[in-house]
Amino acid sequence: MKVRFQTLRALESLLSTLHADGWAWEADPDGSVLAGHREVTDEGLARIRLDRLGLLISAAHSIEFQHERRPGEGLLRTSRARALDADQAATGPAS
């Protein structure tokens, strides 16, 4: 789970607040900040931590929650593809 911040002002304050709570961050070339925390595995946990820090609702930045996907979990996975995966898991790979 990653959180992208598009800062409108007070970048240094945002970064120091994130750092103090254990968030790792990196600046993107587009000017946004991508942050992650080792204890934050989903959007709900991210919202709780950011709210506690006073960052969830702020006029100083906008937030985009980015859910990480494991390989094979793309949006284009069909129910048929998932069924084939389940069959292969049960019977082994096709020869």
Secondary structure, DSSP 8 states (H G I E B T S, - for coil): -EEEEEESS-HHHHHHHHHHTT-EEEE-TTS-EEEE-TT--SHHHHHHHHHHTT-SS-TTEEEEEE----TT--TT--HHHHHHHHHHHHH----
